[in-house]
Amino acid sequence: MNRSARRPNLPPAGLVSSGRTGPFACHRLLTAALTTLALVCAPAVSASATGADDATALDDLATMCVGDSIVGYAFKRSTLWTTTGQFLGAIVRGEPRLRATLDAQRIGAGKPATAVRVATGVQDDIVPHAQARQLAVDWCEKGANVTYDAIHLPDLGDGLLTNHLMPLITDQGRAISWLTDRLSGRAANSNCWSMPVQP
């Protein structure tokens, strides 16, 4: 069974809220559409967790860092926050204005102006590995200078964030070295040639 089948559309709560403060925030009509079509005023978590009894969950999340949103709202289904009971992703796919706004945010659509590094945990259960790999492939096909690193770790527990966070931690040394080299003016050596055999 694939990972998406095990975890049916369970976006981190902070990412759901970021639509109101991120790509949609610059588009007043789209923000209104998102709120009208999809979002309800879900009750906030308890004051002991957030210090805000009367805030709605989404307003609460709009001012939280990712870590805080995980502590307060982890594993909430987006169906709880929609007027129709649908997953938020299904609603966005059915609303052309929202879909167009998200499509405009696709970083894989353009070619990076400088060298980039794409590191992805092959067991990542938050940002799917296949999605991150496809980004590297798309950039390589556009002629970008891409360093691609697939981080191999055992499955550390689906839905617990460990498969997302541990690759970040174990890759820190390589990531810092790569960035230090770029800031020092040393050229990056693309490994796009290896993508056909990379996981």
ABEGO torsion letter per residue (X at the ends): XBAAAABBGBBBAAAAAAAAABAAAABAAAAAAAAAAABBBBBBBBAAAAGBAABBAAAAAAABBAAAAAAAABGBBAAAABAAGBBAAAAAAABAAAAAAAAAABAAABBBABBBBBBBBAABAABBAAAAAAAAAAAAAAGBBBBBBBBBBBBAEBGAGAAAAAAAAAAAAAAAAAAAAAAAGBBBBBAAAAAAABX
